[in-house]
Amino acid sequence: MSKIAVLGYGTVGSGVVAVFNTNRELINTREGEEIEVKYVLDLRDFPGDPVENILVHDFSVIVNDPEVEVVAEVMGGTGAAYQFTKQCLLAGKSVCTSNKALVAEHGQELMDIAREKGVNYLFEASCGGGIPIIRALNTSLKADKVDEISGILNGTTNYMLWKMEQEGVDFETALKEAQARGYAEADPTADVEGHDACRKIAILSSIAYGKHINYKDIYTEGITKVTPDDMEYAKAMNRRIKLLATSHHTEEGVYILVAPFLVEEKNPLFGVEDVFNAVFVHGNMLGDAMFYGSGAGKLPTASAVAADILDCIRNKGRLVPNGWASEELDLLDVDEAEGRFFLRVTDASYDEIEELFPGAETVELDSYWDEIGVVTKTMRQREFKEKQALLGEKVRRMIRIKD
Ligand code: HSE
């Protein structure tokens, strides 16, 4: 029998307990042994809940119990979660987590401790919820040089943008619905400002490129400025606005950014609706692949945490492969990246637009008679910004294009 503990009985923690309860027989048969959730740690009491008898309020009970081999840290945050994770690893217990903030901030140090202690620190659930993307990057794609990862990595914002597009609801209504469904972070600023997606693309890129990427170096823009008017332009162009976290490994180096993009219909990310996440990966041998699935919510996330727990049990005394090395990777300035850009410009003539952006396409909507929608040709972002600056206050909005 293997015994585990769960730190935090919130959305994901209760999901992890539910996975082991619901699939007990199947898991035990597959693993050839019984897996028991021995403790659940939470500050709160849960009278009448099935975990009542295994609930503890004192972390030392768990860290000092030699029977507990694997701990699921699903508390979130980088305070107590960091201290508890570190203590568990130092005590020789493997730790599995969905905590992307902690992995992005302290993952390197925690993995180093785990390696020294001969245990594992696994975090499949930290990126893309239930989608097995970290395992794929660490194992299935090991023969490839990955040169692009572009993902819809935040379920809350994808859900919100989809609701705004499909039902015309406003930003606040869409956010409330996402929160009610348990998709959003405790402070949804992390979702809507792109910080959550930023941490996830830092984690995925660190694994894919085999070096440590500091999430603080990543240019990040959220969806708070996206308006119903932008949605109308998107529809007129047969595009959809998606918050993309995108990472490119070019000859010159690596650049990464998180921002809303106007995604064209034939791009596989166009069809990713609702709370779903997807990660598009391009490898130099593989070509294109896309990993798609439930990116947030109780059970999908818990499913990934539970699978990591089983991996730790199966690999007792062995390190599960992980491509993330400690050497820092300096990112290129995103201004050096090339792309196409959409602008909504008011009080400008077509000649002025053509002079600044030769060969640009224009989009006009009857309801916005006082402005021109402009889609530039491919250009370096630095050059684009210089030209945009010449238009000054005439620019109402800029959104990047993803073809
Ligand atoms: N708030 C996150 C999201 C949860 O919406 O994707 C899953 O990481």
Residues whose N, C-alpha, C, O or C-beta is under 5 A from the ligand:
A	BS01	HSE	S126 L153 N154 G155 T156 Y183 A184 E185 D191 G295 A296
